[in-house]
C-alpha cells in the first residue's frame, strides 16, 4: 500500500455532506454515518466507510499511538 492512498481516495470533497443533505460546515452525526454505511447505494456506503476510516486515522495521529 502506498503512503498517499488518501489523496487518491478523496476525489470529491464534500460529496458525503451533499449525499446526506447536511450543510458543509456542520459535523455529520455518527448515527447518520453508521446508517449510510449500510445504504443500498454502493457509492454512498463506500463514502461512509471511508469517512469512518479517516475519522479513526485522525484520532490516532493527534496525540494517540501510531
CNS distance restraints for C-alpha pairs under 8 A (distance, minus, plus):
assign (resid   1 and name CA) (resid   5 and name CA) 7.43 0.50 0.50
assign (resid   4 and name CA) (resid   8 and name CA) 7.25 0.50 0.50
assign (resid   5 and name CA) (resid   9 and name CA) 6.24 0.50 0.50
assign (resid   6 and name CA) (resid  10 and name CA) 6.13 0.50 0.50
assign (resid   7 and name CA) (resid  11 and name CA) 7.41 0.50 0.50
assign (resid  14 and name CA) (resid  18 and name CA) 6.36 0.50 0.50
assign (resid  14 and name CA) (resid  24 and name CA) 6.68 0.50 0.50
assign (resid  15 and name CA) (resid  19 and name CA) 6.03 0.50 0.50
assign (resid  16 and name CA) (resid  20 and name CA) 6.13 0.50 0.50
assign (resid  16 and name CA) (resid  44 and name CA) 7.16 0.50 0.50
assign (resid  16 and name CA) (resid  47 and name CA) 6.30 0.50 0.50
assign (resid  16 and name CA) (resid  48 and name CA) 7.11 0.50 0.50
assign (resid  17 and name CA) (resid  21 and name CA) 5.93 0.50 0.50
assign (resid  17 and name CA) (resid  22 and name CA) 5.06 0.50 0.50
assign (resid  17 and name CA) (resid  23 and name CA) 6.48 0.50 0.50
assign (resid  17 and name CA) (resid  24 and name CA) 6.09 0.50 0.50
assign (resid  17 and name CA) (resid  28 and name CA) 7.33 0.50 0.50
assign (resid  18 and name CA) (resid  22 and name CA) 6.29 0.50 0.50
assign (resid  18 and name CA) (resid  23 and name CA) 7.43 0.50 0.50
assign (resid  18 and name CA) (resid  24 and name CA) 7.77 0.50 0.50
assign (resid  19 and name CA) (resid  44 and name CA) 7.24 0.50 0.50
assign (resid  20 and name CA) (resid  32 and name CA) 7.92 0.50 0.50
assign (resid  22 and name CA) (resid  26 and name CA) 6.77 0.50 0.50
assign (resid  22 and name CA) (resid  28 and name CA) 7.01 0.50 0.50
assign (resid  28 and name CA) (resid  32 and name CA) 6.86 0.50 0.50
assign (resid  28 and name CA) (resid  33 and name CA) 7.07 0.50 0.50
assign (resid  29 and name CA) (resid  33 and name CA) 6.64 0.50 0.50
assign (resid  30 and name CA) (resid  34 and name CA) 6.19 0.50 0.50
assign (resid  31 and name CA) (resid  35 and name CA) 6.17 0.50 0.50
assign (resid  32 and name CA) (resid  36 and name CA) 6.00 0.50 0.50
assign (resid  33 and name CA) (resid  37 and name CA) 6.20 0.50 0.50
assign (resid  33 and name CA) (resid  48 and name CA) 5.59 0.50 0.50
assign (resid  33 and name CA) (resid  49 and name CA) 7.96 0.50 0.50
assign (resid  33 and name CA) (resid  51 and name CA) 7.83 0.50 0.50
assign (resid  33 and name CA) (resid  52 and name CA) 7.51 0.50 0.50
assign (resid  34 and name CA) (resid  38 and name CA) 7.15 0.50 0.50
assign (resid  34 and name CA) (resid  48 and name CA) 7.45 0.50 0.50
assign (resid  35 and name CA) (resid  39 and name CA) 6.69 0.50 0.50
assign (resid  36 and name CA) (resid  44 and name CA) 6.48 0.50 0.50
assign (resid  36 and name CA) (resid  45 and name CA) 5.50 0.50 0.50
assign (resid  36 and name CA) (resid  48 and name CA) 5.88 0.50 0.50
assign (resid  37 and name CA) (resid  44 and name CA) 7.31 0.50 0.50
assign (resid  37 and name CA) (resid  45 and name CA) 4.30 0.50 0.50
assign (resid  37 and name CA) (resid  46 and name CA) 6.96 0.50 0.50
assign (resid  37 and name CA) (resid  47 and name CA) 7.91 0.50 0.50
assign (resid  37 and name CA) (resid  48 and name CA) 5.19 0.50 0.50
assign (resid  37 and name CA) (resid  49 and name CA) 5.80 0.50 0.50
assign (resid  38 and name CA) (resid  45 and name CA) 6.00 0.50 0.50
assign (resid  39 and name CA) (resid  44 and name CA) 6.74 0.50 0.50
assign (resid  39 and name CA) (resid  45 and name CA) 5.50 0.50 0.50
assign (resid  40 and name CA) (resid  45 and name CA) 7.54 0.50 0.50
assign (resid  41 and name CA) (resid  45 and name CA) 6.32 0.50 0.50
assign (resid  42 and name CA) (resid  46 and name CA) 6.10 0.50 0.50
assign (resid  43 and name CA) (resid  47 and name CA) 6.27 0.50 0.50
assign (resid  44 and name CA) (resid  48 and name CA) 6.22 0.50 0.50
assign (resid  45 and name CA) (resid  49 and name CA) 6.23 0.50 0.50
assign (resid  46 and name CA) (resid  50 and name CA) 6.19 0.50 0.50
assign (resid  47 and name CA) (resid  51 and name CA) 6.17 0.50 0.50
assign (resid  48 and name CA) (resid  52 and name CA) 6.27 0.50 0.50
assign (resid  49 and name CA) (resid  53 and name CA) 6.25 0.50 0.50
assign (resid  50 and name CA) (resid  54 and name CA) 6.09 0.50 0.50
assign (resid  51 and name CA) (resid  55 and name CA) 6.04 0.50 0.50
assign (resid  52 and name CA) (resid  56 and name CA) 6.50 0.50 0.50
assign (resid  53 and name CA) (resid  57 and name CA) 6.42 0.50 0.50
assign (resid  54 and name CA) (resid  58 and name CA) 6.16 0.50 0.50
assign (resid  55 and name CA) (resid  59 and name CA) 6.47 0.50 0.50
assign (resid  56 and name CA) (resid  60 and name CA) 6.25 0.50 0.50
assign (resid  57 and name CA) (resid  61 and name CA) 6.10 0.50 0.50
assign (resid  58 and name CA) (resid  62 and name CA) 6.27 0.50 0.50
assign (resid  59 and name CA) (resid  63 and name CA) 7.43 0.50 0.50
assign (resid  59 and name CA) (resid  64 and name CA) 6.84 0.50 0.50
assign (resid  60 and name CA) (resid  64 and name CA) 4.64 0.50 0.50
assign (resid  60 and name CA) (resid  65 and name CA) 6.04 0.50 0.50
assign (resid  60 and name CA) (resid  66 and name CA) 5.98 0.50 0.50
assign (resid  61 and name CA) (resid  65 and name CA) 7.16 0.50 0.50
assign (resid  61 and name CA) (resid  66 and name CA) 6.17 0.50 0.50
